[in-house]
Amino acid sequence: MQTRRIATDGLTQQVLEAGTGPLVLLLHGFPELGISWRAQVQALAEAGFRAVAPDMRGYGGTDKPADAEEHTILHLVGDMVDLVRALGASEAVVVGHDWGAAVAWHCALMRPDVFRAVAGLSVPFQPRRPKGPPTAAMAAITKRAGLGDLYINRFQSPEAHVELDVDPATALRKMFWAYDGATAAADQSTGFMPEGVSLLDSISDHAALPPWMSAAHFAEYVAAFSGSGFKGPLDWYRCLDRNWSLTAFLQDRKIAQPALFLVGDRDPVRHYAGPHEAGQKDWLTDLRGQIVLPGAGHWLQQERAEEVSANLIRFLRSLD
C-alpha cells in the first residue's frame, strides 16, 4: 500500500493505492479522507483488484481550489474521470461513501463508458427533482415538520466552516461519535438543530472516539483538517443548488450499470436520506443488492470493515 500524488487535469490528487488488476476507485465523504478506505484497499488488493482511494477535491493532500463554485458535481465527476486516465486505465468500478456515494452515482450516470459498475454506501441514489433547487425545498420541509434546521442548510452560510476550524479535533470527534452505530440513540445526531443551536453545540461535550477509531488514526484526520480546514469540504454543500442547475440534462436518466447499495440500520443519515432507499430499484435498473448491516452507523467502511470488504469483493467478482 502506498500514498502518492498524481497530476490530473488541473488538479493534483493524493491517492492511497495497492494491488494490480481491474481498477476500483474508492471515494470518501464528509469529513473523511482516502485513509477511511485503508481496510478495503488492502482487502481488494489481496482479492486481485487495483484499489485506489483519493483524497477528494478540497481534502487532505489533494489540491484545494479557493473558489466555492469549483466544487460542483461536474468538477467532482471530472476529477474521477481524469484520475482513471492518469492511472493508465480506460474504465473502473466506482465505489463511494456519504458525499463520495453521490459522486459515484453521478460518475455512473454521466460517464457509463468509463464507470462500468457502481456501489454506494450510506447515501442512496437521489434523482434530480424537477420542481426546483434542493436547499429551499429541504428548508421548507423541515420547518413545516417542526424539525428546526438541517445541517445541510446551515452549511450554506459562507462562514459555516469557521466554527469547525476553531478546534478541528473537537469537531471531528463530535461528528464521528454522533453518527456512529455504537453511540446510544439519545446521543446520536439526527442532523436537525433548533434555531440558534449549531451542529457542534447540538452534540454532547462527552463525545468520545468511536470503538473502531484508534488514537493514531484520529490523529491523521486532525492533522489533515488542521492543515487545510473545512472550507473546501463545505463548499461541496454550497454547490447543491448550482448542481441542480447544471444537471438539467440528466433529468429522469437512470443508471443501467450493475449497482450495489450498503447502509447501516442505525445510520442517522437515514432520518433524511432514507426515503430514497425504497425507490432505488426504479432508478438503478441493475441493482444487484441492497444490504442493511444491523447495528451499524454511518461510518460503514470503518465500522464494519470486513463485512463491507466482503460485500464489495462479492459484487466485483459477480461483474465477470
C-alpha positions as CSV (number, residue, x, y, z in Angstrom):
1,M,0.0,0.0,0.0
2,Q,1.4,3.4,-1.0
3,T,0.5,7.0,-0.9
4,R,1.5,9.3,-3.8
5,R,0.3,12.4,-5.6
6,I,-0.9,12.3,-9.2
7,A,-1.2,15.3,-11.6
8,T,-4.6,15.1,-13.3
9,D,-6.4,17.7,-15.5
10,G,-5.9,20.9,-13.5
11,L,-5.7,19.2,-10.1
12,T,-3.1,17.2,-8.2
13,Q,-4.7,14.4,-6.3
14,Q,-3.2,12.4,-3.4
15,V,-4.1,8.7,-3.6
16,L,-3.8,5.6,-1.4
17,E,-3.4,2.6,-3.6
18,A,-2.4,-1.1,-3.7
19,G,-2.8,-4.1,-6.0
20,T,-3.0,-5.0,-9.6
21,G,-5.9,-6.0,-11.7
22,P,-9.3,-4.3,-12.6
23,L,-9.4,-0.7,-11.3
24,V,-11.7,0.2,-8.4
25,L,-11.9,3.8,-7.2
26,L,-13.0,4.3,-3.5
27,L,-14.4,7.8,-2.8
28,H,-14.7,9.2,0.7
29,G,-17.3,11.6,2.1
30,F,-17.5,14.3,4.8
31,P,-15.5,14.7,7.0
32,E,-13.2,11.9,5.9
33,L,-10.1,11.1,3.7
34,G,-8.8,8.4,1.4
35,I,-7.5,6.7,4.5
36,S,-11.0,5.8,5.6
37,W,-10.8,3.1,2.9
38,R,-7.5,1.6,4.2
39,A,-9.0,-1.8,5.1
40,Q,-10.8,-2.0,1.7
41,V,-7.7,-1.0,-0.3
42,Q,-5.8,-3.9,1.4
43,A,-8.7,-6.4,1.0
44,L,-9.4,-5.6,-2.6
45,A,-5.7,-5.8,-3.5
46,E,-5.4,-9.2,-1.9
47,A,-8.5,-10.3,-3.9
48,G,-6.9,-9.4,-7.2
49,F,-8.0,-5.8,-7.8
50,R,-6.2,-2.5,-8.1
51,A,-7.8,-0.3,-5.4
52,V,-7.2,3.5,-5.4
53,A,-8.7,5.8,-2.7
54,P,-8.1,9.5,-3.4
55,D,-8.3,12.4,-1.1
56,M,-11.1,14.3,-2.9
57,R,-11.0,17.9,-4.1
58,G,-10.6,20.2,-1.2
59,Y,-9.4,17.5,1.2
60,G,-6.2,16.3,2.7
61,G,-3.3,16.0,0.3
62,T,-5.3,16.9,-2.8
63,D,-5.4,20.5,-4.2
64,K,-8.0,22.9,-2.7
65,P,-9.4,25.4,-5.1
66,A,-10.3,28.6,-3.3
67,D,-13.4,29.4,-5.3
68,A,-16.5,27.7,-3.8
69,E,-18.0,27.3,-7.3
70,E,-15.1,25.0,-8.3
71,H,-16.7,22.2,-6.2
72,T,-19.7,21.3,-8.3
73,I,-20.7,17.8,-9.2
74,L,-19.3,18.4,-12.7
75,H,-15.9,19.1,-11.2
76,L,-16.0,16.1,-8.9
77,V,-17.0,13.7,-11.6
78,G,-14.4,15.2,-13.9
79,D,-11.8,14.7,-11.3
80,M,-12.6,10.9,-11.2
81,V,-12.7,10.6,-15.0
82,D,-9.3,12.1,-15.3
83,L,-7.9,10.1,-12.4
84,V,-8.9,6.9,-14.3
85,R,-6.9,8.2,-17.3
86,A,-3.9,9.3,-15.2
87,L,-3.8,5.9,-13.7
88,G,-3.4,4.4,-17.2
89,A,-6.8,2.8,-17.3
90,S,-9.8,3.3,-19.6
91,E,-12.5,2.1,-17.2
92,A,-13.1,1.5,-13.5
93,V,-15.7,0.4,-10.9
94,V,-16.5,3.4,-8.7
95,V,-17.5,3.0,-5.0
96,G,-18.4,5.9,-2.8
97,H,-19.5,6.6,0.8
98,D,-21.5,9.6,2.0
99,W,-20.8,12.5,-0.4
100,G,-18.5,10.1,-2.2
101,A,-21.6,8.0,-2.9
102,A,-23.3,11.0,-4.5
103,V,-20.2,11.4,-6.7
104,A,-20.1,7.7,-7.5
105,W,-23.8,7.6,-8.6
106,H,-23.2,10.7,-10.8
107,C,-20.0,9.1,-12.3
108,A,-22.1,6.2,-13.4
109,L,-24.9,8.5,-14.5
110,M,-22.8,10.8,-16.6
111,R,-20.0,8.5,-17.9
112,P,-21.2,5.0,-18.3
113,D,-18.4,4.5,-20.8
114,V,-15.8,4.9,-18.1
115,F,-17.6,3.6,-15.0
116,R,-18.7,0.1,-15.7
117,A,-20.3,-0.6,-12.3
118,V,-21.1,1.4,-9.1
119,A,-21.6,0.9,-5.4
120,G,-22.8,3.4,-2.8
121,L,-22.5,3.3,0.9
122,S,-24.9,5.1,3.3
123,V,-26.3,7.6,0.8
124,P,-28.7,6.2,-1.7
125,F,-29.1,7.5,-5.3
126,Q,-31.3,10.6,-5.3
127,P,-32.6,11.6,-8.7
128,R,-32.9,15.2,-9.7
129,R,-36.2,16.7,-8.6
130,P,-37.8,18.8,-11.4
131,K,-39.5,21.3,-9.1
132,G,-36.6,23.5,-8.2
133,P,-33.3,23.7,-6.3
134,P,-33.0,21.4,-3.2
135,T,-32.0,23.7,-0.4
136,A,-35.2,25.7,-0.3
137,A,-37.2,22.6,-0.5
138,M,-35.3,21.0,2.4
139,A,-35.7,24.1,4.5
140,A,-39.5,24.2,3.8
141,I,-40.0,20.6,4.7
142,T,-38.0,20.7,8.0
143,K,-39.7,23.9,9.1
144,R,-43.1,22.6,8.3
145,A,-42.4,19.5,10.3
146,G,-41.1,21.5,13.2
147,L,-37.6,19.9,13.0
148,G,-35.6,23.1,13.0
149,D,-32.7,23.4,10.5
150,L,-31.0,20.5,8.7
151,Y,-27.2,20.9,8.9
152,I,-27.1,20.9,5.1
153,N,-28.9,24.2,5.1
154,R,-26.7,25.6,7.8
155,F,-23.7,24.7,5.8
156,Q,-24.9,27.1,3.0
157,S,-23.6,30.0,5.0
158,P,-20.2,31.3,3.7
159,E,-18.9,31.3,7.3
160,A,-20.2,27.8,8.4
161,H,-16.7,26.3,8.3
162,V,-15.4,28.8,10.8
163,E,-16.9,27.0,13.9
164,L,-15.3,23.8,12.7
165,D,-11.9,25.4,12.0
166,V,-11.6,26.7,15.6
167,D,-10.9,23.3,17.1
168,P,-10.7,20.5,14.4
169,A,-10.1,17.8,16.9
170,T,-13.3,18.6,18.8
171,A,-15.3,19.0,15.6
172,L,-14.1,15.7,14.2
173,R,-14.6,13.8,17.5
174,K,-18.1,15.0,17.9
175,M,-19.1,14.2,14.3
176,F,-17.6,10.8,14.3
177,W,-19.2,9.9,17.7
178,A,-22.7,11.4,16.9
179,Y,-23.0,9.4,13.7
180,D,-21.6,6.1,14.9
181,G,-23.6,2.9,15.3
182,A,-22.2,2.2,18.8
183,T,-23.4,5.6,20.2
184,A,-26.6,5.5,22.2
185,A,-29.7,6.6,20.3
186,A,-30.3,9.6,22.6
187,D,-26.8,10.8,21.8
188,Q,-26.8,10.3,18.0
189,S,-27.3,13.4,15.9
190,T,-30.4,13.4,13.7
191,G,-28.9,16.2,11.6
192,F,-31.6,18.6,12.7
193,M,-31.0,21.5,15.0
194,P,-33.1,24.0,16.9
195,E,-32.9,27.6,15.7
196,G,-29.8,29.2,17.1
197,V,-28.1,25.9,18.1
198,S,-25.0,25.0,16.0
199,L,-24.2,21.4,14.8
200,L,-21.4,21.1,17.4
201,D,-23.4,22.6,20.2
202,S,-26.2,20.0,19.5
203,I,-23.7,17.2,20.2
204,S,-22.7,16.3,23.8
205,D,-19.3,17.5,25.1
206,H,-18.9,14.0,26.4
207,A,-18.4,12.7,22.9
208,A,-15.6,10.2,22.7
209,L,-13.8,8.4,19.8
210,P,-15.9,5.5,18.3
211,P,-14.7,2.0,19.1
212,W,-13.1,1.5,15.7
213,M,-11.2,4.8,15.8
214,S,-7.7,4.4,17.3
215,A,-5.9,7.5,18.6
216,A,-3.3,7.2,15.9
217,H,-5.9,7.0,13.1
218,F,-7.8,10.0,14.6
219,A,-4.5,12.0,14.7
220,E,-4.2,11.6,10.9
221,Y,-7.6,13.2,10.5
222,V,-6.8,16.0,12.9
223,A,-3.5,16.8,11.2
224,A,-5.2,16.9,7.8
225,F,-8.1,19.1,8.8
226,S,-5.9,21.4,11.0
227,G,-3.7,22.0,8.0
228,S,-6.4,22.6,5.3
229,G,-9.6,23.5,7.3
230,F,-13.2,22.7,6.5
231,K,-13.9,25.4,3.9
232,G,-13.3,23.1,0.9
233,P,-15.4,20.3,2.2
234,L,-18.3,22.6,3.0
235,D,-18.0,24.2,-0.5
236,W,-19.4,20.9,-1.8
237,Y,-22.6,21.6,0.1
238,R,-22.7,25.2,-1.0
239,C,-22.8,24.0,-4.6
240,L,-26.0,21.9,-4.2
241,D,-28.3,24.4,-5.9
242,R,-25.8,25.1,-8.6
243,N,-25.6,21.3,-9.1
244,W,-29.3,21.3,-9.7
245,S,-29.0,24.0,-12.3
246,L,-26.1,22.2,-14.1
247,T,-27.7,18.8,-14.3
248,A,-31.0,19.5,-16.1
249,F,-29.6,17.3,-18.9
250,L,-29.7,14.3,-16.5
251,Q,-33.4,14.7,-15.7
252,D,-35.1,11.3,-15.5
253,R,-32.0,9.4,-16.6
254,K,-31.5,6.0,-14.9
255,I,-28.3,4.1,-14.0
256,A,-28.1,0.9,-16.1
257,Q,-24.7,-0.4,-14.9
258,P,-24.6,-3.1,-12.2
259,A,-25.1,-1.4,-8.8
260,L,-24.9,-2.2,-5.1
261,F,-26.1,-0.3,-2.0
262,L,-25.0,-0.8,1.6
263,V,-26.3,1.0,4.7
264,G,-26.2,0.7,8.4
265,D,-29.6,0.3,10.1
266,R,-28.5,2.8,12.8
267,D,-27.2,5.4,10.4
268,P,-28.6,8.8,11.4
269,V,-28.4,9.9,7.7
270,R,-31.5,7.7,7.2
271,H,-33.5,10.4,9.0
272,Y,-33.4,12.5,5.9
273,A,-31.9,10.3,3.0
274,G,-33.7,7.1,4.0
275,P,-36.9,7.7,2.0
276,H,-34.9,7.4,-1.2
277,E,-33.7,3.8,-0.4
278,A,-37.1,2.3,-1.2
279,G,-37.2,3.8,-4.7
280,Q,-33.7,2.9,-5.8
281,K,-34.8,-0.1,-7.8
282,D,-36.7,2.3,-10.1
283,W,-33.6,4.3,-10.9
284,L,-30.9,1.6,-10.7
285,T,-32.1,-0.8,-13.3
286,D,-29.4,-3.5,-12.5
287,L,-29.5,-3.2,-8.7
288,R,-27.8,-6.4,-7.5
289,G,-28.0,-5.9,-3.8
290,Q,-29.4,-3.5,-1.2
291,I,-27.9,-4.6,2.1
292,V,-28.7,-3.3,5.6
293,L,-26.0,-4.0,8.2
294,P,-27.6,-4.5,11.6
295,G,-26.3,-2.2,14.4
296,A,-24.0,-0.2,12.0
297,G,-24.0,3.6,11.9
298,H,-22.8,6.0,9.2
299,W,-19.0,5.3,9.0
300,L,-19.7,1.9,7.3
301,Q,-16.4,1.1,5.7
302,Q,-14.6,1.7,9.0
303,E,-17.2,0.4,11.5
304,R,-17.7,-2.8,9.6
305,A,-14.6,-3.1,7.5
306,E,-14.6,-6.9,7.0
307,E,-18.3,-7.0,6.1
308,V,-18.0,-4.1,3.7
309,S,-14.9,-5.5,2.0
310,A,-16.5,-9.0,1.7
311,N,-19.7,-7.5,0.1
312,L,-17.6,-5.4,-2.3
313,I,-15.4,-8.3,-3.4
314,R,-18.5,-10.5,-3.9
315,F,-20.1,-7.7,-6.1
316,L,-16.9,-7.1,-8.1
317,R,-16.4,-10.8,-8.8
318,S,-20.0,-11.0,-10.0
319,L,-19.3,-8.5,-12.8
320,D,-17.2,-11.0,-14.7
